[in-house]
Amino acid sequence: MILVDDMGYSDLGCYGSEIETPNLDNLAANGLRYTQFYNTGRCWPTRGSLLTGYYAQQIKRDSLPGIKGGGHGQRPKWAPLLPEILRPPGYRNYHSGKWHIDGKVLTNGFDRSWHVTNQDGFFSHNANLLDDKKYNPTTLKRDYYSTTATADHAIEFLEDHQQNHSNNPFFHYLAFIAPHFPLHAKPEDIAKYQDRYLSGWDKLREERFAKQKKIGLHKTSLSTLEPEIGPPYAFPKAIKRLGTGEVNRPLAWDSLTDKQKRFQATKMAIHAAMIDRVDQEIGRVIQQLKKMGDYDNTLIFFASDNGASAEIMVRGGGHEPDAPMGSEKTYLCLGPGFSSASNTPFRRHKTWVHEGGISTPLIAHWPDGIKAKGELRHSPGHVIDIVPTILELAGVEKPKSWKGTPIPKAPGKSLVPSFLDDRVIPRESIWWMHAGNRAIRQGNFKLVAAKNDPWALYDLSKDRAESNDLSKKMPKLKSKLENLWNEKVIQFKELLTN
């Protein structure tokens, strides 16, 4: 299970991008691409849902009214992570990269772990953990880069598996931090995209949307930019510190100064470089699987934990305006302009539960188990579906209780039937809530509202741009979905208080 952080729906070549991602594009060309797959809109809720099969609110990894939860929430005893369930039947479990789940890695079912706790910079290993212990390398690499190190340790674990545990199946959770801020990339990677984005986010959105239509990803219009919507959290001091090239709104590109255009285009070039490097490192992991002879019989999933981010802030080691952009002494964020392009063709960004915040690519590649090559799957799905999918394929029955506590029914659905053909997987609904933003999807209809805003209703079969509000035309459906959303809140609260 490969997960990236803050990558937009359209940031892969096989989902409409100009960024060079040949390894992931090859997985898609020889496997499946899901066009309507969802995350939770934020990093830690997605990770909790991904590895338990529950909505984050059900396991206290995101908040409900009157119930504490979130990035510091502790899961109930009945909510083990997937590796804990896979371990008794003989699976070896490995983790490399970001964690952002409650508890330590090895006490949650993993046998080996490279835990990147240093998330304020990509050029330092300081504070990272190897097998839950402080990492003390015998020799320091002068060219250390977090994305490469994450792949290095993944390959190390797989090499050890081949040498010492080849009779056991394995589960590997490979969680890259890139392209999350700060925007840090190797100079040679940035150089590939240095001038690519000077035509602006307006033009880039049009280019990517045209490619998406050619691929057949959507039946929708391109969303309209919302120049009044900036970062979800305001940090005015950071904007000032970053200088006059920073722009905290998705304004018309032609309205920007030349300095602003260059600054914004360079930030997007670094974002692209980070994704390019992720693809390069995935290529090395794939080569290791081939070397082991396990490539054809390993199911590889790839997804993003939320949409691209409109956030703009400065933290960690700070920002030196005179340092080369993308270097260790800078602290840059993508911002709402090019975040809108990364999330093409959708509205909004990370933290919102409009389509731009919650839509992710999902690639599924498994030569021995998926005979379809390069096909699209349009069935709506959610990261809560990963656990039941893997358990079904592993032939592992989920326990009825855990540590003496009954395990409640999980909302996720197995994706296995969709491996055969482009069928819709039946489900009652898909539900979201984060930071006051809320949504529910049933069939093709989605009810959604940003924090403190009224509900809006959209027909996603032809309007994933969320541009034509049907709530006044279809008031009964609006009420039905609103009631269903509220019922879920009540059910989740009862689950946690009983």
N, C-alpha and C positions, 0 to 999 in steps of 0.2 A: 504494500500500500504506500504509494508515493504521494505526499502532500506538500504543496507549496503554500506560501504565505502572502496574501495581498495581491495575488495575480488576477487580472481581469479576465472575463469570459473570452474576449477576442484576442488574447495575448499569445496564443500559439498559432503557428502557421496553419495547422489543420482546422483551426476555428476562425480564420480570417486574417491573421496577422502577417506582417512583413518581416517579423523577427525570425531569425534562423533557428529553427527547432527541428532539425532533421531526424533526430532519434525518436522524439515523441511523435512526429509526423509519420514515421515508419511504423510505430506501434499502432497508430490509428489506421493506417493504410492496410494493415494486416490483422486488424481487430475491429472493435466497435467504438463509435463516438455517440455519446448520449447528448441530446440537444436540450433537454429540459430537466437537468439534474440540479439539485439545490444543496446549499450549505445553510448555516444559521445566520450568516451575516457578520460574524465576528470570530476571532481566533479560538479563544478557550471554549466557548459553547460548542463550536464545531468539533473540536478534538474530543470533548467528552461524549458527544453524540456518536461520533465516528467509531469509538472504541467500546461503547456500551450498547448501542442500538436504541437508546432512549433520547427523547427530547431533553435538552440541557436543563430545562426547568424541572423535569421529573427527577433529576438526580442532583439538584441543588448546584448545578454548574452555570445557572443563569437565574435571574431573579423572577419571582412571582410577587404580586401584591400581598404584603403582610408576611412574606417568608424570605428570609435572607438567603442569598445565593449569589453566584458570580465567579469571578476569577479566583476567589479565595474560599469558595464553597466546598464542603466535604461531601462526597457521595454517600448515600445510604449503604448500609452493610450488604444489601441485596443487589448491589450494582457492580459486579466485578468487571474488569476490563477483558476484552476478547482473549488476550494471551493466557489469562488465568483459566479460561474454559478450554483452551486448546492444549494446555500443558499436560493434563492427565492422560489424554490419548497418545502422548508421545511427541508433540510438537516442540521444537526449539523456537524461541522467540527473541527477536533482535530489534533494537531501536537505535536510530541514529538521527540526531538533529534536535529540533525543538520538542519540548514536552508540554508545558502549560496545562497539565492535568494535576489534580490533587494527589498527594502522596509521592513517594520515591518510585523510580522506574522499576528497580529489581524486585521490590516488594509487591508489584502489581503484575507479576507473571512473566516479566522479561528476564532472559538469561544473560544478555550482554546489552550495554547501553553506552552510547556517546551522547551526552546531554549538553547541548549548547545553552548554557545559562546566560552567557554574555551576548545580549541582544542589542547592545548599543554600538556595536561596531563589528565589521566583518574581517578586520585585519589583526585581531588579537584573540588568543585562546584563553585569556585570563578568566578565571572563575568557572571554566567549563569542567564537566565531571565525566570521568570514565568509570563505568560500573558503579555509579553513585559516589565515587571518591574524587577528591580534587585531582585534577589532571596535572601531572608533573612530567613533562617530556624530558627525555635524556638530552635531546638536542632541539634547539628552537629553530624552526624554519623561518628564514627571513621573508620568504614569500608566502607566509601563511594567509589563507583565505578561507573563511568559514564554510562556504559552499563546497569547496574542494575537500576540506577536512572531513566534512560530513560524509561525502562519498568514500573517502579513504577508509574511514572506520566501518562503513557499511561493507566495503570489500574485504576488510580485515576479518569481520565477523563471518562473512560467507566463506572465506578461505579456511578459517578455523572449523566451520561447519563441515566443509568437505573433508578435511583431514581427520576430524575426531567424531563427527556425528552424522556421517553420510547416510546412515540407515534411518535417520529421523527426518520427517518432513519439517519445514520451517515456515514461520511467519515473520516477515520483516516490515517494520514500520519505519519508512524513510521520510523524515519530515524536515525538508529544507526551510530555512528562515527566509531566504530570498523569494520574491523581491521586496520584502518588507523594509520600511525605512530603518536606519539611515541608508540612503542610496549610495552604496559603496560598490565599486567594481574595479576590475583590473584594467589598467590603461589600454592594453591591446584589445580588450573587449569593447570598451567605450569607443575606441577609434573606428570600429566598424559602423557605428551609427551616429557619428559626431554631427553630421550635417543632415541626416535623414529627416529630421522632424521640423526643419525650419519653415515648412509650408503650413504647419500649425495643426491644432487639434480638430478644427472644422474639416479640413481636407482629409486628415487621417481617418476620421469617422466615416466619411463618405467612401474612402478607398476600402476600408475593412468591411463595411456593409455590403458593398458591391461584390466583394469576394465571398462573403457569407451567403448571399443570395445565389451566387453561381454554384456554391457547394450544395445548397439546398437545406441550410440549417433552419431557416425561418420562413414563416408567412406573416410578416409584420412590416410596419413602417419603421423608419429610423426615428428614435426619440428626439425630441427637441431639447436643446441645451437649456438649462435653467440658471441664468446668470445671477439670480438672487440667492442661489444655494451654494454656500461655501463649505468649509470644513465643519464637521459635526461638533467640534469643540474649539472655541476661540482662544488663541494664544497671541494676542497683539504684540507682545514684546518679542516673540519669535519672528513675526513678520518683519518688524523693524530691524532686528538683528541680521536677518537674511539679506537685507538690502533692497534697493529699488528695482531689482529684477524680479522679485517675487510678486506673484499675483494670486490672491486667495478667492477668486471667482472665475467661473468658466466664461469669460467675456469673449466677444467676437475677436478672433485672432487679429484682424486688421486694425483693431482699436488699440493694440499694444504697441509700446515703443520698441525700437530695434533691440535695446538692451533686454527688455522683458522677453522678447521673442527668443533671443539667444539663450537666456537663462532657462526658460521653460523647455526649449528644445533640447538643451544639454541634459536637463533632468530626465527627460523621456529617453534620451540616448543611454543614460546610466541604467534606467529601469529595464530597457531592452537588453543591455549588456548583461545584467544580472540573470535574466531569463535565459539568454543565450548560454551563459555559463552553467546554469542548472541543467540544460539539455546536454551540454558536453559531459557533465559529470554523470548524468543518467546513462549516457552512452558507455561510460567505463563500467558502471554497475552491470549493464546488460552484457558487456564482454565477459565479466566474471561469471555470470550465469551460464553463458555459452561454454566457457572454459570448464565449468563444473558438469556440463552435460544436462543442466536442469532448465535451460531456457524454454524449451518447447512445452514443458509440463509445469511451468510456473505461471500462475495467473498474476498479471500486473495490472493494478489499478492506478490511475493518476487523477488527481483533483486539486482544487484550491480551497482554502479554508474560508474565504469570503471574497467579495469583489475587490477591485482595485480601490485604493484609499484616497479620499479627499483631504486627509489630515495634513496639517502643517504645524510642526513643532520643532523645538531644539532641546535635546536632553543628552544624557550621557556625558561624553567628553566635550560637548559644545561644538561650536561652528566658527572656523576661521575664514572670513570672507576672501582672503587673499590666497588661500590654499587651492590647488587644482580641484575642480568640482568632481566629486566621486572618490576623493582620496580620504585617508584615515582621519584627517583633521577637519573634515566637513561633516555637516549634519543636514541632509536635504530630504525632503519628502516630495512625492509625486504631485500632490495637490489636485484640485477639482477639475482643472482643464484637461490635462492628459489622462486623469483617472476616468473622465467621461469617455475618452477615446478607447481606453483599455476595456471598458465595460460595454462597448458597442454591441448591439444597438439599444441597450437598455437605459433606464433612468436610474439616477442616484448612484450611491457608492457604498462601500463598507460601512457597517452599523445600521444603515437603512434596510428595510425588508421589501423595498421595491426590487424589481428584477435585477438591477445593477448591483445591488448589495449581496444578493443571495444566489446568483446563478454561477455555476462552475462548469468548466469542461469536465467530462468524465470519459476517460479512455479505458477500455477493457481489452487486454491482449492475452491470449492463451491459445497457442497453436494446436495443442492436443485436445482442447476442450471447446473452442469456439471456431466453428468452421467458416463462418461468415468473414469476409475480408473487405474492409473499407466501408462497411455499411453504417447507416445512421439508425439510432434508436430514439423514438420520439416520446416514449412513455415517461411521464413525470416521475422523478425519484428524488431521494433525499439521503444525506449521509447516514441516517438511521438504518438504511437498507444494507449497508456494508456488512455488519455483523451477521444478520441472518443469511446473507449470500455466502459468506465464507464458511459458516457452520454447516450449511447444506452441502457445499462442495467437499468439505473435509469429512463429511459423514459423522459429524459430532452432534449429539443431541444436547440442547441447552438444559442445564439442571433445573429442577423444579424449585429448589431452595439453595441458599448460599449461607454458610456459617450459621445454620439453624433458622434462617429467616426466609419465608416464602418469596420467590421472585415473581413480581407482577408481570402481566403480559406486556410485551414490548410493542411499540407501534410500527417498527420497520417491516418491510416486505422483502423477500428474496428476489434478487434480480435474475436468478438463473433462468426462468422461463423466457426472458427477453434475449438470452444468448442465442436462442433458436431462430427467432424472427421478430419483426417490429410490432410486437403486441403491446397493448396497454395493460400494465399490472394493476389489478383491481385494488382499490383502497378507499376508505371513507373520505379522507382529506389529508392535506399537509398543512402544518400549523407553524406560525412564527411569532416570536415576541423578543424584542431586544431594545433596551434603552428607551422604552416607551413607544417604540415603533412596533406595529402589529400587523399580521396578515393571516389569511387562511385561503387555501386553494382547494376547490372541490370540482373534479372534472376539469373543464376548460375555464372555469370562472374563478377569479381571484378577488377577494376583498382585502384592501390594504389601506393603512393610514400611517402617516408619520406622526411622531409625538405631538399631541395636542391638536392634531388635524382631524377633520371628519373622515368617515369611511368613504372610499371610492371603490367602484366595482368595474372590473375589466374582463373582457372575453379574450383569454390568452391564445385561443386558437387562431386569432388574426390580429391581436394587439398586445404583443409582449412589450411594446414601447410604452404601454400604460398611458395612452393619450386620449382615449375616448371613454369618459366616465359614464357608466350605464346605471348608476345608482338611482337616478330619478326615473329612468325608463323602466327599471325592473326592481321596484321597491320591495316586493315580496321575497325575491331572491336575496336582496341585500339584507333583509331582516333575518332570513333563514341562516345565512352565513355568519352574521353577527352573533346570533344566538348560539350557533355551533362553536364559534370561537370562545365565547364566554363559558360554554359548557366544558370545554377543554380546560380552561383555567380552574374551574371548580373541581374537576376530576383530578388535576395535578395537585391541587392544594390538599384534597382529601387523601391522596396517596401518601403525602409527606407528613400529614398530621395524625393519621390513624395508627 
